[in-house]
Amino acid sequence: MLIDDLAAVLPADRLVRDPDVVAGFAHDEAEWAPYARPAVVVRPHTAEEVQAVVKACLRTRTPLVTRGAGTGLSGGANAVDGCVVLVTDRLTAVKEINERERYAVVEPGVVNDDLRAACAERGLWYPPDPASSPWSTIGGNVATNAGGVCCVKYGVTRDYVLGLQVVTGTGELVRLGRRTAKGVAGYDLTGLMVGSEGTLGVVTEVTVRLRPARAAERTVAGYFDTTVDAGRAAAAVAAQGVLPSALELVDRHCLAAVDQWKNMGLSADANVVLLARTDAPGALGEHEAAEILDCFEQAGATWAAQSTDQAEADALFAARRLAYPALERLGPLLTEDVCVPTQAVPEMLARIDAAARRHGVHIANVAHIGDGNLHPLLVTPAGDDTARKNAQAAFDDIIAGALDLGGTVTGEHGVGLLKQPGLVRELGPEVVAMHRAVKKALDPQNILNPGKVFPEGTPA
């Protein structure tokens, strides 16, 4: 009945039923998250077609999982048994870039870097830049409230979403938000949708705030013996009041994996690298770079300098972005993205090291360390059940440590399936009940990405 319903309201080429192709849309990049087989994959071309899909799912009580590029790292886009997977990769129009009002209107399948390039042609800039920006889509960034390298200074996706067009769980196609610089009419339903991981609606259009193109960045690099030393340097930068445009950590495990893959020759000289940038103009930028350099040296850097070679600086940041796919080649990854207060970063890094030793787990570290968002990557040999069990124990210890230090279980990847127990611990039963009430109001039949974010059966 479901397939007949969809075929009646959509052109035939929108439906994908080939089992091999369907299997390729069943999960995201979270290798440890469970998934099932979809009944069908749908690739709509318009918002009205998305609405038709939602209505068909309502009539047949079929779960609907929305998926962008599949670059997620928490299982949020993983299929549930017999569901429809709605893929937004045909919704790729950049509808408008308004230079005077500084906003852009795009469909959810637009790739992050494609939007940034289109804005750059007009002298404008879209700041959110997850490491997956060459591949991830704006719709997926909205679903998880994605962050990125420059978010220490410029904020995350939610800070740039002015408005949305959304199909709700009751099948209505609605507009939320505004295009004005200010506006407080009604509840912030736009902000509510950002980060909801497809559980409250299907996004069909996004209006994002833009900024003017910024000044060229200066890069400061520092080498450290341990992640804890690097954490102290990052905490010192924050305490000094300097707001860098990027402050990233990459450890030797990540550098070695990138070298093994890309032969970049980066892992010979340091156990841990801190990469900082400032985009402040003129003399202020020089002053900020000098202050960052001083913080690195005072915290015990074995070597630190302001880069005078732009190509070399860009190569270091390229290695940072390549860390995850490079490590993926070594074995299944269990990925964290806990976030703690900046002054708690050294202690959190020490706890990550302790968890690795306690459970005998290989943990590589990258981090948006400037805003306390840490990405320990737990690497296990394929097929090693004991290693997998130990990694899960370390994963749980890291989440507990972050919560103990006043942090959160996810800074930007979303809850999906992997972070559900930690989220319930973080929020508590009263706040979980509030979330469930919102879900019930906007998706009364529970067809939108069921089982994600909050585990089924969580007390309300």
Disulfide bonds with the S-S distance in Angstrom:
none
